[in-house]
């Protein structure tokens, strides 16, 4: 009797897990069952693009839960699939959300007409033109503009455009290790 109840319980858990995986209630882009079921995964930062916030080689925990009913806000650090190569994960900071304006004047990011305080930006004395100047851009509703912390390294919304709220995002929350080896988005 106990064995049949245990078997029924295990079968019910299996059905719930399969249904949850297929329905994907957290709308994660991952094919990893753990990430789809629990909404969290480890993420590896392969480059210096987010220094000073996240060092190259660091491992962070990213969560889908914060964006189940909400969208990323200005200042959030998010992980997502790189628009030009979905096998690669990217981490960027949301600079502006829908209906805001953003520009860069002489290396200073201007958000809705006011200089944005950015203690997380890596200042490079030999900054490129891309870092020091950008014409004003209005972020469309249901979109957000993301940028690197180290503005001269990697690419961001200045090169490949805005992220829409329909795209899958993970909130970067906890650093668990400073260095690691893997470089691709786990599948």
C-alpha positions, 0 to 999 in steps of 0.5 A, spaced: 500 500 500 505 504 501 509 503 495 503 504 491 502 511 494 509 513 493 509 511 486 502 515 485 506 521 488 512 520 484 508 520 478 504 526 480 510 530 481 513 528 474 506 530 471 507 537 474 514 538 472 513 536 465 507 540 465 510 546 468 516 545 463 512 545 457 507 551 459 514 555 461 510 560 466 516 564 468 517 565 460 524 563 461 528 562 454 532 556 457 531 549 455 535 547 462 529 544 466 532 546 472 531 553 470 525 553 467 522 549 473 525 554 478 527 560 475 534 560 477 540 559 474 548 560 474 551 565 469 558 566 467 560 573 465 566 572 460 568 579 458 570 585 462 563 589 459 560 590 466 566 592 470 566 595 475 559 591 477 561 584 475 568 582 474 570 578 467 570 570 469 565 571 475 559 567 476 552 570 478 545 567 480 540 570 475 533 569 477 526 569 472 522 571 478 522 578 479 520 579 472 514 574 472 509 580 473 514 586 472 519 589 467 526 591 468 527 598 471 532 603 470 538 601 474 537 593 474 542 589 471 539 583 467 541 577 463 538 575 456 540 572 450 545 576 445 540 578 440 545 577 434 547 570 437 542 567 442 547 561 444 550 567 448 548 570 454 549 577 455 549 581 462 547 589 461 544 594 466 538 597 464 539 605 463 532 607 460 525 604 460 519 606 455 518 613 454 524 615 457 530 619 453 537 617 453 543 621 450 551 621 452 554 628 452 562 628 453 562 622 456 556 623 461 549 619 460 543 624 460 537 621 462 530 625 461 534 631 461 538 630 467 545 627 468 545 620 470 549 618 477 553 612 474 558 610 480 558 603 476 561 606 470 568 604 468 572 610 466 577 609 461 582 615 459 582 613 452 575 612 451 572 611 444 567 616 440 562 611 442 562 612 449 563 619 449 557 621 445 550 619 443 545 623 440 538 623 444 534 617 443 527 616 446 526 609 448 519 606 445 514 604 450 515 596 452 522 597 451 528 598 455 535 601 453 541 597 456 549 599 456 555 596 459 558 598 465 565 598 461 562 602 455 568 601 451 568 593 451 563 589 448 556 592 445 549 594 447 543 598 445 547 603 442 549 598 437 544 593 436 538 597 439 533 596 444 530 590 448 523 589 448 519 587 454 517 581 450 524 578 450 526 574 456 530 577 462 533 574 468 535 579 474 542 578 476 542 578 484 548 574 487 555 573 486 557 566 487 564 566 485 570 570 482 573 566 476 570 560 472 571 557 465 565 556 461 563 561 456 556 559 453 549 560 455 547 553 458 542 549 454 
